[in-house]
């Protein structure tokens, strides 16, 4: 893009006859009287202007029809990814295949906890089991603390007799 200063400098270097040539009307379409009053510039029979009309009998337009196939499917258990090309092929795969990527399928809390627990080392799993045991003991202590002494004795006696 040329700057304004560069343009002014280039115009200063022009000779008067070159400037007159730039301003001559032969290099541009003539200004018509109606252009001074009517800016819509509608063409007339003696003043044709380029006008563009929609062709009704031009080339035929065929809308593009998109197909959902080929489609990616994922196995819900193995996470294997495959491509199917037809609805029949998708149906033949069965209900274990889904069009939703496995990372976007929300897991139920039990499955998520199981996967996380299985990913731990044996030592970490033992720590978690011990922590769960301690949490249950705290819950029992809290519940027993709210009972009277006779109710607490009845609970302990019932467990001692093998009753549940």
TORGU-228292 format. One line per 2 residues: their letters; for each residue x, y, z of C-alpha. Coordinates in steps of 0.05 Angstrom, whole numbers, plus 5000, padded with zeros to 4 digits. Example, Ala and Ser with C-alpha at 12.3 -4.5 7.8 and 13.67 -1.06 7.14 Angstrom:
TORGU-228292
AS> 5246/4910/5156 | 5273/4979/5143
end
This chain:
TORGU-228292
XX> 5000/5000/5000 | 5027/5068/4981
XX> 5029/5123/5033 | 4999/5191/5023
XX> 5067/5225/5024 | 5092/5178/4970
XX> 5031/5193/4927 | 5039/5269/4936
XX> 5113/5263/4917 | 5096/5223/4855
XX> 5043/5274/4833 | 5093/5332/4842
XX> 5140/5299/4793 | 5087/5298/4737
XX> 5090/5349/4681 | 5029/5392/4667
XX> 5011/5354/4603 | 5012/5288/4643
XX> 4965/5318/4695 | 4918/5342/4640
XX> 4918/5272/4610 | 4898/5242/4677
XX> 4840/5291/4683 | 4815/5283/4612
XX> 4745/5255/4606 | 4764/5206/4552
XX> 4792/5158/4604 | 4728/5153/4644
XX> 4655/5147/4630 | 4622/5214/4620
XX> 4583/5245/4676 | 4510/5248/4656
XX> 4464/5303/4679 | 4419/5254/4715
XX> 4479/5230/4757 | 4479/5297/4792
XX> 4406/5288/4815 | 4391/5213/4815
XX> 4442/5169/4849 | 4406/5103/4835
XX> 4439/5102/4765 | 4385/5063/4730
XX> 4402/5046/4658 | 4364/5079/4602
XX> 4362/5064/4527 | 4414/5118/4509
XX> 4455/5111/4573 | 4468/5037/4584
XX> 4499/5017/4650 | 4520/4948/4670
XX> 4460/4913/4701 | 4460/4843/4727
XX> 4398/4799/4722 | 4386/4732/4754
XX> 4386/4679/4700 | 4325/4635/4706
XX> 4345/4586/4651 | 4419/4583/4667
XX> 4455/4521/4690 | 4415/4478/4735
XX> 4431/4480/4809 | 4431/4413/4844
XX> 4434/4419/4920 | 4488/4378/4952
XX> 4460/4320/4992 | 4505/4300/5049
XX> 4507/4230/5076 | 4526/4214/5148
XX> 4569/4157/5121 | 4625/4139/5126
XX> 4617/4144/5201 | 4664/4131/5260
XX> 4641/4082/5313 | 4674/4064/5379
XX> 4667/4000/5419 | 4640/4017/5488
XX> 4685/3969/5525 | 4750/3962/5485
XX> 4749/4034/5458 | 4767/4007/5389
XX> 4752/4056/5333 | 4725/4034/5265
XX> 4694/4065/5203 | 4627/4040/5175
XX> 4603/4059/5105 | 4529/4041/5107
XX> 4472/4040/5156 | 4467/3964/5149
XX> 4540/3956/5168 | 4528/4000/5229
XX> 4467/3958/5248 | 4506/3893/5240
XX> 4558/3917/5290 | 4507/3913/5347
XX> 4492/3955/5409 | 4563/3954/5436
XX> 4585/4003/5382 | 4569/4077/5391
XX> 4577/4140/5349 | 4598/4179/5411
XX> 4672/4180/5427 | 4688/4143/5493
XX> 4720/4204/5525 | 4654/4241/5520
XX> 4610/4187/5550 | 4598/4203/5623
XX> 4614/4146/5670 | 4571/4127/5729
XX> 4607/4139/5796 | 4616/4065/5811
XX> 4650/4050/5745 | 4694/4111/5751
XX> 4714/4092/5822 | 4729/4021/5800
XX> 4773/4044/5743 | 4811/4092/5788
XX> 4819/4039/5842 | 4845/3987/5792
XX> 4896/4036/5766 | 4929/4042/5835
XX> 4987/4000/5859 | 4974/3943/5909
XX> 5002/3986/5966 | 4957/4044/5948
XX> 4896/3998/5943 | 4911/3971/6013
XX> 4916/4043/6039 | 4849/4060/6008
XX> 4816/3998/6038 | 4844/4015/6107
XX> 4821/4087/6101 | 4751/4063/6083
XX> 4751/4018/6144 | 4772/4076/6189
XX> 4717/4120/6159 | 4664/4066/6175
XX> 4690/4061/6246 | 4682/4136/6254
XX> 4611/4132/6228 | 4595/4076/6278
XX> 4626/4116/6335 | 4585/4177/6317
XX> 4520/4137/6311 | 4533/4100/6377
XX> 4548/4166/6411 | 4477/4189/6397
XX> 4446/4128/6431 | 4431/4120/6504
XX> 4472/4069/6543 | 4417/4017/6543
XX> 4406/4025/6467 | 4481/4019/6455
XX> 4484/3956/6498 | 4425/3926/6458
XX> 4462/3940/6392 | 4526/3908/6417
XX> 4489/3849/6449 | 4450/3836/6384
XX> 4515/3833/6344 | 4546/3788/6396
XX> 4488/3737/6390 | 4498/3732/6314
XX> 4436/3774/6299 | 4436/3827/6247
end
